[in-house]
């Protein structure tokens, strides 16, 4: 009873502390104007941007999902994190200056300036549908799964699920499990909605930064205690034992049966990464609120440095869980099981609060971005062009409330997916690829016409949906089964090439009447950060270095048969 009281008490204390400090720092903010509510009054500095970028990304779909993927496939899944370092360099040096020069609040707004109002409308609707049906429910589901595992809610409540047979799959759920999952989803959703709907972007950014510090501390604590569970002599001894017992898990070049085959690094995986960090409204909205280009570049590149270190808390714990538990647990239960087993009781409440902070960060950021897209891209642009700021903000709050309820209803229905992170990346391709192709061509070509962008968005979205939901199911029992990440990512690469090629051909066949010239809106100071290019080049070199090291690690540090046999015996014991 005392143990339970300590866990719940510390959890409530740290969660409330973040909420109080966030309120203290943002209580005098301007929440009555569109610029204040949606763009934090263009007042965000590098530290807040980096913290918000990191925590919006480092949420439970990463902690639970990516560690679950590492549990299954090994270190090759670090591609999603390490490549992000290079993607953020491209964002800081190429995309961000163009976004800030236009003084925009949303990516669709940039596309309206470049192409026209129909392109903005189509993009806004695609974003809204994708966030509502894919992103928000996954954030809530993975958050609830991780939180209930760490807190052992079923044990605290004394609930059991006798209807689950002893020989049922590791991810089987009983009535009590579903009830707890629903309860956790709605608790997280309601709290996150309060931040996003009533606070605005700066409230989201400040709470993100506070929770981000806690998440990094908590993540490294799990890494430390996990390695200590393998071998308590020293961290280096534990790492060596982990590597010797599972050398195949440390190869950065994934095979065709893994979730990240090495060949896909240059097609779908790279494109999804570039879209996520350069064009995804949920992520980059806080960069639109930068006080200057200099501060924006500082924040984006600092986030790039942190992303290179992210595998330490997003991949290695999954390998540790595999070493400790083998195939006795489901992939997406790996992280929660590890945390609940290795974390001392007195830290469990703190880490649960950190997890809630991470969940709230991603959820409220996605919800805030979706409300922004609706308010500015649908309500004001399409329905009520003359609406006042008060009415625009009110529409966003109402839409955000409805969207939160829908997401909380859908989230528990995701239970049973083989790999929630793999499912997320696959579904992301539906809208990532068409939108990224249009944004990129819009920046590279001055002649590409609006009709080409509109067709690329619609046809791209429909074609990928047909491949996922019609063609792949038809080949499930065929000689060539297309239901593998290898085909998913290469198909996305092919679609991207076709969409870009189509738009460039249209730029020659039916070009716009006058070449596009971007105008400076004068929203912020556009002076670049002097260290942006040197730091960016350094980050890209480090990315290649990390990949090269792990691609050759089995050659650099070969494991002898005797060492392997000894480590396997120790692992079984």
PLY file of the C-alpha trace (Angstrom):
ply
format ascii 1.0
element vertex 573
property float x
property float y
property float z
element edge 572
property int vertex1
property int vertex2
end_header
0.00 0.00 0.00
2.84 2.41 0.90
4.59 1.62 -2.39
1.43 2.38 -4.37
0.92 5.64 -2.45
4.49 6.77 -3.21
4.13 6.01 -6.94
0.76 7.74 -7.33
1.74 10.65 -5.09
4.95 11.43 -6.98
3.13 10.99 -10.29
0.44 13.52 -9.35
3.02 15.92 -7.86
5.30 16.07 -10.93
2.38 16.26 -13.37
0.82 19.13 -11.41
4.20 20.87 -11.06
4.67 21.08 -14.84
1.12 22.39 -15.24
1.65 25.06 -12.55
4.99 26.27 -13.95
3.54 26.39 -17.48
0.62 28.49 -16.24
3.01 30.76 -14.33
5.14 31.41 -17.44
2.26 31.86 -19.91
-0.55 33.45 -17.88
0.09 36.91 -19.37
0.41 35.72 -22.98
-1.76 37.06 -25.77
-4.40 34.38 -26.44
-6.87 36.77 -28.07
-5.23 37.28 -31.47
-4.47 34.77 -34.21
-0.72 35.55 -34.09
-0.68 35.17 -30.31
-2.74 31.98 -30.18
-1.44 30.13 -33.25
2.15 31.47 -33.48
3.03 32.32 -29.86
3.23 35.98 -30.91
6.35 35.09 -32.94
8.32 35.19 -29.70
9.89 31.71 -29.47
13.65 31.54 -28.97
16.04 28.72 -29.90
15.78 26.88 -26.58
11.98 26.69 -26.60
11.94 25.68 -30.28
14.47 22.88 -29.73
12.71 21.65 -26.59
9.31 21.70 -28.22
10.55 20.01 -31.41
12.19 17.25 -29.40
9.34 16.49 -27.06
6.68 16.71 -29.74
8.69 13.98 -31.48
9.97 12.04 -28.46
6.63 10.79 -27.28
5.27 7.37 -26.52
4.85 6.36 -30.15
8.65 6.73 -30.18
9.47 5.38 -26.71
7.05 2.46 -26.96
6.92 1.98 -30.72
10.56 2.47 -31.74
11.93 0.46 -28.80
9.43 -2.23 -29.77
10.81 -2.14 -33.34
14.37 -2.38 -31.97
13.29 -5.33 -29.80
12.30 -7.12 -33.02
14.76 -5.85 -35.65
17.76 -4.47 -33.79
19.66 -1.22 -34.14
18.82 -0.75 -37.83
15.64 1.05 -36.75
17.84 3.93 -35.54
17.44 5.21 -39.14
14.33 7.10 -38.04
16.37 9.00 -35.44
19.86 9.38 -36.95
18.60 10.45 -40.38
16.53 13.08 -38.58
19.79 14.88 -37.79
20.45 15.34 -41.52
16.80 16.22 -42.21
16.90 18.98 -39.59
20.00 20.45 -41.24
18.05 20.70 -44.50
15.12 22.24 -42.61
17.34 24.88 -40.97
19.31 25.86 -44.08
16.76 25.49 -46.89
13.12 25.20 -45.82
12.99 27.44 -42.73
14.29 30.63 -44.42
11.58 30.28 -47.08
8.82 29.65 -44.54
9.78 32.59 -42.33
10.23 34.91 -45.31
6.58 34.33 -46.23
5.43 35.00 -42.65
3.08 32.00 -42.70
1.30 30.13 -39.90
0.72 26.84 -41.76
2.26 24.82 -44.59
-1.00 25.02 -46.63
-0.73 28.82 -46.32
2.68 28.65 -48.01
1.19 26.52 -50.78
-1.60 29.07 -51.27
0.99 31.80 -51.76
2.93 29.60 -54.19
0.09 27.94 -56.11
-3.38 29.16 -55.12
-6.34 28.80 -52.77
-7.43 25.36 -54.06
-4.00 23.89 -53.27
-4.22 25.25 -49.73
-7.73 23.85 -49.27
-6.79 20.36 -50.50
-3.64 20.27 -48.35
-5.50 21.48 -45.24
-8.16 18.80 -45.64
-5.56 16.05 -46.18
-3.67 17.15 -43.05
-6.84 17.30 -40.95
-8.11 13.87 -42.03
-4.68 12.28 -41.52
-4.12 13.81 -38.08
-7.63 12.92 -36.93
-7.65 9.35 -38.22
-3.98 8.34 -37.87
-1.75 10.52 -35.70
-3.90 11.55 -32.75
-5.36 8.06 -32.04
-1.88 6.46 -32.23
-0.45 9.01 -29.79
-3.24 8.29 -27.32
-3.05 4.51 -27.73
0.74 4.23 -27.29
0.61 6.71 -24.42
-2.06 4.75 -22.58
-0.26 1.45 -23.21
3.07 2.75 -21.89
1.56 4.51 -18.89
-0.55 1.57 -17.69
2.47 -0.73 -18.05
4.74 1.52 -16.00
2.20 2.18 -13.25
0.84 -1.40 -13.30
-2.65 0.05 -13.07
-4.29 -3.38 -13.18
-2.25 -4.51 -10.18
-2.95 -1.28 -8.26
-6.71 -1.69 -8.85
-6.58 -5.42 -8.09
-8.14 -6.33 -11.43
-7.62 -9.55 -13.35
-8.58 -10.86 -16.78
-9.39 -14.56 -16.25
-10.91 -14.84 -19.72
-7.44 -14.60 -21.34
-6.17 -18.15 -21.76
-2.71 -19.15 -20.57
-1.63 -20.00 -24.12
-3.01 -16.79 -25.62
-0.67 -14.49 -27.61
1.52 -12.09 -25.65
-0.54 -9.11 -26.79
-3.94 -10.62 -25.93
-6.20 -8.36 -23.85
-9.01 -9.13 -21.45
-11.96 -7.05 -20.30
-9.98 -5.39 -17.51
-7.17 -4.51 -19.93
-9.60 -2.83 -22.31
-11.31 -0.96 -19.49
-7.98 0.38 -18.23
-6.90 1.26 -21.77
-10.11 3.25 -22.38
-9.75 5.04 -19.04
-6.11 5.97 -19.64
-6.85 7.19 -23.17
-9.62 9.50 -22.01
-7.62 10.83 -19.06
-4.65 11.69 -21.28
-6.90 13.09 -24.00
-8.82 15.40 -21.66
-5.68 16.83 -20.00
-3.93 17.28 -23.35
-6.97 19.01 -24.80
-6.92 21.59 -22.01
-3.34 22.58 -22.90
-3.93 22.71 -26.66
-7.41 24.20 -26.85
-7.20 26.83 -24.11
-3.49 27.59 -24.06
-2.31 28.14 -27.61
1.08 27.45 -29.17
3.30 29.10 -26.54
1.64 27.14 -23.74
2.31 23.99 -25.73
5.95 24.99 -26.37
6.68 25.87 -22.72
5.12 22.68 -21.34
7.00 20.71 -24.02
10.32 22.18 -22.92
9.71 21.45 -19.24
8.59 17.91 -19.95
11.44 17.47 -22.43
14.03 17.92 -19.70
12.25 15.34 -17.54
11.96 12.94 -20.46
15.68 13.08 -21.23
16.55 12.52 -17.56
14.03 9.68 -17.28
15.13 8.11 -20.57
18.77 7.98 -19.55
17.78 6.58 -16.13
16.02 3.68 -17.89
19.13 3.12 -20.01
21.32 3.08 -16.89
19.08 0.77 -14.84
18.52 -1.50 -17.85
22.25 -1.96 -18.40
22.67 -2.46 -14.67
20.12 -5.30 -14.86
22.32 -7.01 -17.47
25.53 -6.62 -15.49
25.94 -4.55 -12.35
29.75 -4.45 -12.50
29.90 -1.49 -14.88
28.08 0.06 -17.81
30.87 -0.89 -20.23
30.78 -4.51 -19.10
27.01 -4.58 -19.58
27.27 -3.06 -23.09
29.90 -5.64 -24.04
27.73 -8.48 -22.71
24.70 -7.11 -24.61
26.70 -6.92 -27.83
28.41 -10.30 -27.50
25.10 -12.06 -26.79
23.28 -10.37 -29.70
25.83 -9.16 -32.32
23.26 -9.49 -35.12
21.12 -6.83 -33.40
23.87 -4.20 -33.74
24.06 -4.04 -37.54
22.78 -0.71 -38.89
22.10 -2.26 -42.30
18.69 -3.90 -41.98
17.83 -6.98 -44.03
14.81 -7.33 -46.35
12.68 -8.85 -43.57
13.27 -6.01 -41.10
11.11 -2.92 -40.68
13.89 -0.76 -42.20
15.64 -2.62 -45.07
18.91 -0.89 -45.96
17.85 -0.12 -49.54
14.81 1.82 -48.31
17.07 4.36 -46.58
17.43 6.03 -49.97
13.75 5.91 -50.97
10.71 5.85 -48.68
12.49 6.11 -45.32
14.49 9.17 -46.40
11.42 10.85 -47.89
9.25 10.20 -44.83
12.02 11.62 -42.65
12.39 14.74 -44.79
8.66 15.38 -44.80
8.39 14.84 -41.05
11.07 17.40 -40.18
10.64 19.87 -43.05
6.93 19.91 -43.94
4.86 18.27 -41.18
2.61 20.95 -39.68
2.48 19.26 -36.28
6.27 19.42 -35.94
7.34 22.60 -37.68
4.58 24.91 -36.46
6.73 25.99 -33.50
9.46 27.09 -35.94
6.93 29.44 -37.56
6.69 31.15 -34.17
10.45 31.90 -34.08
11.37 35.46 -33.10
13.95 35.53 -35.93
15.57 33.28 -38.51
18.66 33.15 -36.29
16.68 31.83 -33.31
14.77 29.42 -35.52
17.98 27.95 -36.96
19.49 27.66 -33.47
16.47 25.71 -32.25
16.26 23.41 -35.30
19.99 22.56 -35.31
20.08 22.02 -31.54
17.21 19.57 -32.03
19.36 17.89 -34.73
22.19 17.40 -32.24
19.78 15.87 -29.74
18.24 13.57 -32.36
21.63 11.98 -33.03
21.77 11.05 -29.34
18.15 9.87 -29.28
18.88 6.17 -30.08
20.36 5.89 -26.58
16.85 6.16 -25.13
14.74 5.12 -28.14
16.60 2.06 -29.46
19.05 0.65 -26.91
16.36 -0.05 -24.26
14.59 -2.23 -26.85
17.79 -4.25 -27.29
18.13 -4.54 -23.52
14.54 -5.79 -23.27
15.24 -8.42 -25.94
18.33 -9.56 -24.04
16.43 -9.83 -20.76
13.07 -11.22 -21.93
13.60 -12.78 -25.36
10.35 -13.60 -27.12
8.26 -13.91 -23.95
6.62 -10.49 -24.51
5.09 -8.64 -27.45
7.19 -6.07 -29.32
5.26 -3.03 -28.14
5.22 -4.28 -24.53
9.05 -4.30 -24.43
9.60 -0.77 -23.14
6.83 -0.76 -20.54
7.95 -4.16 -19.22
11.57 -3.02 -18.98
10.64 0.18 -17.14
8.34 -1.55 -14.67
11.01 -4.20 -13.91
14.19 -2.12 -13.60
13.04 1.26 -12.31
13.17 1.68 -8.52
9.80 2.25 -6.85
10.69 5.76 -5.71
11.28 6.81 -9.33
8.25 5.10 -10.88
5.88 8.00 -10.20
8.37 10.52 -11.60
8.86 8.54 -14.81
5.12 8.01 -15.21
4.71 11.79 -14.96
7.45 12.20 -17.57
5.64 9.73 -19.83
2.39 11.65 -19.42
4.28 14.84 -20.27
5.62 13.21 -23.44
2.17 11.96 -24.38
0.58 15.33 -23.72
3.32 17.04 -25.74
2.65 15.08 -28.91
-1.11 15.05 -28.42
-1.56 18.73 -27.65
0.88 19.73 -30.40
-0.98 17.65 -33.01
-4.33 18.90 -31.71
-3.17 22.53 -31.73
-1.81 22.14 -35.28
-5.03 20.52 -36.51
-7.12 23.27 -34.94
-4.83 25.84 -36.60
-5.25 24.15 -39.98
-9.03 24.13 -39.59
-9.36 27.68 -38.26
-7.09 29.37 -40.79
-7.35 26.98 -43.73
-11.00 25.94 -43.66
-13.05 28.25 -41.43
-11.45 31.57 -42.39
-10.32 30.78 -45.94
-13.23 28.69 -47.20
-16.23 29.46 -44.98
-15.94 32.92 -43.39
-13.21 35.07 -45.01
-14.28 38.16 -43.03
-14.36 36.45 -39.62
-12.75 38.30 -36.69
-9.81 36.87 -34.75
-12.18 36.05 -31.90
-14.44 33.96 -34.15
-11.47 32.24 -35.83
-9.96 31.24 -32.47
-13.38 30.13 -31.18
-13.85 27.90 -34.24
-10.48 26.31 -33.56
-11.39 25.57 -29.95
-14.74 24.01 -30.89
-13.19 21.95 -33.68
-10.32 20.88 -31.38
-12.82 19.69 -28.76
-14.78 17.60 -31.28
-11.55 16.22 -32.76
-10.23 15.24 -29.32
-13.43 13.29 -28.57
-13.24 11.47 -31.92
-9.57 10.61 -31.37
-10.21 9.33 -27.84
-12.94 7.08 -29.24
-10.78 5.66 -32.05
-7.56 5.14 -30.06
-8.48 1.96 -28.09
-9.52 0.29 -31.34
-5.84 0.16 -32.42
-5.12 -2.61 -29.88
-3.70 -5.72 -31.56
-1.43 -4.13 -34.19
1.76 -6.18 -34.68
3.98 -3.07 -34.61
2.35 0.22 -33.78
5.42 2.19 -34.92
5.51 0.33 -38.23
1.78 0.94 -38.67
2.30 4.66 -37.99
5.09 5.02 -40.57
3.10 3.12 -43.17
-0.02 5.24 -42.70
2.05 8.42 -42.70
3.02 7.68 -46.28
-0.57 8.35 -47.36
-0.16 12.09 -46.96
3.57 12.64 -46.38
4.58 11.81 -49.96
1.99 13.86 -51.95
2.37 16.96 -49.75
6.19 16.82 -49.68
6.37 16.45 -53.47
4.22 19.57 -53.94
6.10 21.68 -51.37
9.47 20.71 -52.83
8.47 21.43 -56.43
6.92 24.70 -55.27
10.31 25.78 -53.93
12.45 24.39 -56.77
10.35 25.44 -59.77
9.07 28.93 -60.52
6.86 27.73 -63.36
4.98 24.69 -61.94
1.24 25.53 -62.19
-1.54 25.18 -59.63
-3.34 22.46 -61.58
-0.24 20.24 -61.40
-0.01 20.64 -57.61
-3.71 19.92 -57.10
-3.60 16.79 -59.28
-0.43 15.56 -57.54
-2.04 15.92 -54.10
-5.27 14.14 -54.99
-3.86 11.42 -57.24
-0.92 10.75 -54.91
-3.16 10.31 -51.86
-5.62 8.05 -53.74
-2.89 5.96 -55.43
-1.10 5.21 -52.14
-4.42 4.40 -50.45
-5.30 1.97 -53.26
-1.90 0.27 -52.92
-2.30 -0.08 -49.13
-5.94 -1.08 -48.90
-6.65 -2.83 -52.21
-3.50 -4.18 -53.88
-1.61 -5.31 -50.77
-4.53 -7.33 -49.31
-4.97 -9.04 -52.69
-1.35 -10.28 -52.65
-1.33 -11.57 -49.07
-1.47 -15.22 -50.16
0.16 -14.73 -53.57
3.63 -15.85 -54.69
4.91 -12.29 -54.20
3.54 -10.82 -50.98
3.64 -7.03 -51.19
2.73 -6.63 -47.49
6.30 -5.92 -46.36
8.13 -2.68 -45.44
10.52 -3.36 -48.35
7.67 -2.86 -50.84
5.96 -0.13 -48.81
8.95 2.20 -48.78
10.09 1.55 -52.35
6.54 2.16 -53.57
6.53 5.49 -51.73
9.84 6.39 -53.37
8.42 5.52 -56.79
5.26 7.56 -56.17
7.33 10.54 -55.07
9.45 10.39 -58.24
6.31 10.14 -60.41
4.57 13.04 -58.67
7.62 15.30 -58.87
8.23 14.31 -62.49
4.60 15.03 -63.41
4.74 18.50 -61.88
8.02 19.37 -63.59
6.64 18.20 -66.96
3.55 20.35 -66.41
5.88 23.29 -65.68
7.17 22.87 -69.24
3.90 21.95 -70.97
1.49 24.31 -69.19
3.57 26.73 -67.08
2.04 29.45 -64.92
1.76 32.78 -66.69
4.37 34.58 -64.61
7.31 33.00 -62.75
6.77 32.75 -59.00
8.75 35.26 -56.95
8.61 34.95 -53.18
8.00 38.20 -51.32
9.38 39.04 -47.89
6.45 39.53 -45.52
8.73 41.30 -43.04
7.38 39.20 -40.17
10.79 38.52 -38.55
14.47 39.42 -38.91
15.86 37.20 -41.70
19.54 37.38 -40.68
20.99 33.85 -40.65
22.86 32.37 -37.70
26.61 32.48 -38.57
27.19 28.98 -37.13
24.28 27.39 -39.01
26.25 26.07 -42.00
29.33 24.81 -40.08
27.17 23.06 -37.51
24.93 21.63 -40.24
27.89 20.19 -42.15
29.26 18.73 -38.91
25.93 17.05 -38.14
25.77 15.39 -41.56
29.34 14.08 -41.17
28.42 12.60 -37.78
25.31 10.93 -39.27
27.41 9.15 -41.91
30.01 8.27 -39.28
27.44 6.61 -37.00
26.01 4.59 -39.86
29.42 3.55 -41.07
30.53 2.45 -37.61
27.53 0.21 -36.97
27.60 -1.15 -40.52
31.13 -2.43 -39.81
30.83 -3.17 -36.10
30.82 -6.95 -36.53
34.10 -6.63 -38.45
35.66 -4.14 -36.04
34.64 -6.14 -32.96
34.19 -9.77 -34.08
32.52 -12.16 -31.64
34.18 -15.58 -31.33
32.05 -18.75 -31.12
33.26 -19.30 -27.56
32.21 -15.78 -26.49
28.84 -16.19 -28.18
28.18 -19.52 -26.48
29.18 -18.12 -23.09
26.99 -15.05 -23.51
24.02 -17.15 -24.64
24.36 -19.36 -21.59
24.47 -16.30 -19.33
21.44 -14.84 -21.10
19.40 -17.99 -20.48
20.41 -17.99 -16.81
0 1
1 2
2 3
3 4
4 5
5 6
6 7
7 8
8 9
9 10
10 11
11 12
12 13
13 14
14 15
15 16
16 17
17 18
18 19
19 20
20 21
21 22
22 23
23 24
24 25
25 26
26 27
27 28
28 29
29 30
30 31
31 32
32 33
33 34
34 35
35 36
36 37
37 38
38 39
39 40
40 41
41 42
42 43
43 44
44 45
45 46
46 47
47 48
48 49
49 50
50 51
51 52
52 53
53 54
54 55
55 56
56 57
57 58
58 59
59 60
60 61
61 62
62 63
63 64
64 65
65 66
66 67
67 68
68 69
69 70
70 71
71 72
72 73
73 74
74 75
75 76
76 77
77 78
78 79
79 80
80 81
81 82
82 83
83 84
84 85
85 86
86 87
87 88
88 89
89 90
90 91
91 92
92 93
93 94
94 95
95 96
96 97
97 98
98 99
99 100
100 101
101 102
102 103
103 104
104 105
105 106
106 107
107 108
108 109
109 110
110 111
111 112
112 113
113 114
114 115
115 116
116 117
117 118
118 119
119 120
120 121
121 122
122 123
123 124
124 125
125 126
126 127
127 128
128 129
129 130
130 131
131 132
132 133
133 134
134 135
135 136
136 137
137 138
138 139
139 140
140 141
141 142
142 143
143 144
144 145
145 146
146 147
147 148
148 149
149 150
150 151
151 152
152 153
153 154
154 155
155 156
156 157
157 158
158 159
159 160
160 161
161 162
162 163
163 164
164 165
165 166
166 167
167 168
168 169
169 170
170 171
171 172
172 173
173 174
174 175
175 176
176 177
177 178
178 179
179 180
180 181
181 182
182 183
183 184
184 185
185 186
186 187
187 188
188 189
189 190
190 191
191 192
192 193
193 194
194 195
195 196
196 197
197 198
198 199
199 200
200 201
201 202
202 203
203 204
204 205
205 206
206 207
207 208
208 209
209 210
210 211
211 212
212 213
213 214
214 215
215 216
216 217
217 218
218 219
219 220
220 221
221 222
222 223
223 224
224 225
225 226
226 227
227 228
228 229
229 230
230 231
231 232
232 233
233 234
234 235
235 236
236 237
237 238
238 239
239 240
240 241
241 242
242 243
243 244
244 245
245 246
246 247
247 248
248 249
249 250
250 251
251 252
252 253
253 254
254 255
255 256
256 257
257 258
258 259
259 260
260 261
261 262
262 263
263 264
264 265
265 266
266 267
267 268
268 269
269 270
270 271
271 272
272 273
273 274
274 275
275 276
276 277
277 278
278 279
279 280
280 281
281 282
282 283
283 284
284 285
285 286
286 287
287 288
288 289
289 290
290 291
291 292
292 293
293 294
294 295
295 296
296 297
297 298
298 299
299 300
300 301
301 302
302 303
303 304
304 305
305 306
306 307
307 308
308 309
309 310
310 311
311 312
312 313
313 314
314 315
315 316
316 317
317 318
318 319
319 320
320 321
321 322
322 323
323 324
324 325
325 326
326 327
327 328
328 329
329 330
330 331
331 332
332 333
333 334
334 335
335 336
336 337
337 338
338 339
339 340
340 341
341 342
342 343
343 344
344 345
345 346
346 347
347 348
348 349
349 350
350 351
351 352
352 353
353 354
354 355
355 356
356 357
357 358
358 359
359 360
360 361
361 362
362 363
363 364
364 365
365 366
366 367
367 368
368 369
369 370
370 371
371 372
372 373
373 374
374 375
375 376
376 377
377 378
378 379
379 380
380 381
381 382
382 383
383 384
384 385
385 386
386 387
387 388
388 389
389 390
390 391
391 392
392 393
393 394
394 395
395 396
396 397
397 398
398 399
399 400
400 401
401 402
402 403
403 404
404 405
405 406
406 407
407 408
408 409
409 410
410 411
411 412
412 413
413 414
414 415
415 416
416 417
417 418
418 419
419 420
420 421
421 422
422 423
423 424
424 425
425 426
426 427
427 428
428 429
429 430
430 431
431 432
432 433
433 434
434 435
435 436
436 437
437 438
438 439
439 440
440 441
441 442
442 443
443 444
444 445
445 446
446 447
447 448
448 449
449 450
450 451
451 452
452 453
453 454
454 455
455 456
456 457
457 458
458 459
459 460
460 461
461 462
462 463
463 464
464 465
465 466
466 467
467 468
468 469
469 470
470 471
471 472
472 473
473 474
474 475
475 476
476 477
477 478
478 479
479 480
480 481
481 482
482 483
483 484
484 485
485 486
486 487
487 488
488 489
489 490
490 491
491 492
492 493
493 494
494 495
495 496
496 497
497 498
498 499
499 500
500 501
501 502
502 503
503 504
504 505
505 506
506 507
507 508
508 509
509 510
510 511
511 512
512 513
513 514
514 515
515 516
516 517
517 518
518 519
519 520
520 521
521 522
522 523
523 524
524 525
525 526
526 527
527 528
528 529
529 530
530 531
531 532
532 533
533 534
534 535
535 536
536 537
537 538
538 539
539 540
540 541
541 542
542 543
543 544
544 545
545 546
546 547
547 548
548 549
549 550
550 551
551 552
552 553
553 554
554 555
555 556
556 557
557 558
558 559
559 560
560 561
561 562
562 563
563 564
564 565
565 566
566 567
567 568
568 569
569 570
570 571
571 572
